[in-house]
Amino acid sequence: MTTVGLLLAAGAGRRMGGPKALVRPDPRGPTLLEIAVSRLRAAGLGRVVVVVGAAADRVAPLAAAAGADVVVAHDWDQGMGASLRAGLEHVTATDPEAHAVLVTLVDLPDVGPEVHRRVLSLTGPEPAGALVRATYGGRPGHPVLLGRDHWPAVVDGAHGDRGARRHLATHPTTEVDCADLATGRDADTPADLGGGGTTGAEPADGRSDRMEP
């Protein structure tokens, strides 16, 4: 039984000027996608699945080169729920040994492996039934750990920009504060990255990258 990293990176990033997956916080450094994949691996996750959508022809090869499995959410422009649904359906179909997924987003520049490991540490003795989410000073955020038993209900409820929030609100969920490790805030604009972020993609039309945690 394993936990799979599930990275949602399908959004258009209109306010960023292009898909966030392709943004380089340091113009000479790795992209947000590459950073996020490496952080999941550093947390001990052997398999990482990346859901792509906007500019998939550019983002997918980058994810594959980083060692991740790639899933294309063809309806990504319907909202973040479509990305979560595509990712969960893929892991369900391809990995019968996976007992949970650790869901995170590509646009969380200060959420590192320490945060992932803290959430993972609270999986408990029955990981398939686990629900764990990071909070930051009382504010819910990512990553979110979803045990396999919950995937069908989450998939059914993942529509538009709604992800797992309603399911988490109506089922016992372990919350772990990570404010000492990160702010957990997403980067929506270049200013959120200190003004130095660059992207290799033209802006794309589409819905927000944000999923309700």
N, C-alpha and C positions, 0 to 999 in steps of 0.2 A: 504494500500500500504506500502510495506516494502523494505528495502535494505538488501540484503543477503551478508555475507562475503564469498568470494570465494578464498580459499587458494590452490595454486598450489604446490604440494609436490610429484611429480611423478618421478623426475629425479634420475639417478643412482649415482651422486656425485662421479665420478671416481677420481677426484683430491682430494676429501675429504677423500677417502678411504672407502666410502660406502654411501648409501643414506643419504642426509643431514637431512631428517626428523628425523632420528634416532640419530643424533649427540647431545651430551650433552656438551654445552660450559663449564660448570662446571661438572666434572665427577660425582659429588654427586647431581647435580641438574636436572631440567627437560630438555627434548629434545627440539630441535628447533621447532619441530611440536607443542608440548604442549605450548611452549612460544607463538608461533604465534597465536594459537587458543585463548589463554587467552587474548591476546592483542586485538584481534578483538571483543571479548565479552566485554572487558573493555571499548571499544569505543562505546558501546551501541547496537551492532548488536546481535539480539536474535537468529538468525540462521546462522550457519557457515557450509559451504560445503567444504570438503577437497578432492582434486583429488589426487589419489595415482596411482602408477605404479610399479616402481622397488621395489622389496621386499614387495609387497603389502600384503603378508600374515603376515608380521610383522608390517607394517605401519598402515594398516587399523584398527586393534584392538586398537592401540594406539590412533588413531583419534577418534574412537567411544567412547573410555573410557574418552576422553576429552570433550565429549558431542557434537561432530560434526557429520554431515551426511557424508557418505563416498561414493565416486564414483571412480570406477576403470577405468582408461584409458588404455585399453588393447593394444593400439598402441602407448603408451607413448614413446617408443624408436624412433618414427618418429620425435620427437622434441616437444618443448613446445607448439606449436600450437595445437597439439593433446590434451594436457591437458586442455587448455583453451576451446577448442571445446567441450570436454566431460563435463566440468563443466557447460558451458552455456546451453547445450542441456538438462542436468539434471534439472537445475533450471527452464528452460522453461516448461518442462514436469510436474514438481512436485509442482510448486508454482505460480499459476496464479495471486496471490496478490503481487508478487515481482515486484517492479518498477525499480530496479537497482541492480547491484552487485558491491561490492568493491573488486577488484582483487588485491591480494598481493602474495608474494612468501615466501617460507619457509626459505630462506637463507638470510634474511635481519635482522641481529641481533640487530641493533640499531633503527629500525623503530618501534616505539611504538604507543600506543593508541592516544597520542597527535597528531601524524601525521594523523592517520586515521580520527580523529574527525575534523581536519582542512579541509581535503578533503571533508568529508561528509557535512560540513557546507556550502559548495558551490554548493550543489545539485540543488538549485533553485526551483522555483514554479512548474516546470514541470519536475519532476524527471525522467520520462520515456524517455525524450529526452536529458538528461544530459550527458555530457562528461567532466570529470574532472580528471586531473592527477597531482601528486606531482612532483615537480622539486627540484633540489638541486644545488643551485648556477648556474642555467641555464641548468643543465643536467636533462633530463627527467628520471623519475624513477617510483617507485611504492609507494603507491597503486594507482590504476587507477579505477575510477568510470565509469561504463558503464550503461547507461540507457537502458531499455528494448527495446525501438524502434531500437536500434543499434545492438542488439544481432544477428539477422539473417545475417547481412552483415559481422559482425566480425567472425561468425562461417564460413561463406563462404570463408573468406580470411585467416583463421588460418591454415596454412600449414607449415610443417617443424618447424623451429625455429622462424617463423614469427607469432606474436600474433596480437595485435590490433594496432600496430604502424602505418601502412598505413592508416587504417580507421581514426585514430586520426589526422593524418597529412592532411587528405582531408576533414575533417569536423570541424566546429567551436568547439574548445576545451578550457575549462577554465584551465589555469595552475596556480598552487599555490606553491609558494616557501616554502620549509620546511627545508632549510639549517640551520635554527636556532634551529631545533629540532633533526636533525639526519643527518648523511652523506648519507644515502640511499644506501650505497655500499653493495654488496652481499659478502658472505663468500664462497670462492671457495676451500680453503685449510685450514688445521688446524692452519696455521700461521695467517690466517685472523681472527681467534678467540683467538688470543694471544697464540697459540700453545698448549692450554689446552683441546681442544675439543676431545671427544672420541665418537666412534660409535660402536654400537653393531652389525653391519652388515658387511659382507664381500663385497669388491668392486664388483660392477655389471657393465657389459658392457652396453653401451647405449649412448644416445645423451646428449648434454648439458642440464642443468637445466634452462638455461637463456631464457627468453621470451623478445622479443623486446617490450618495453613499449608502 
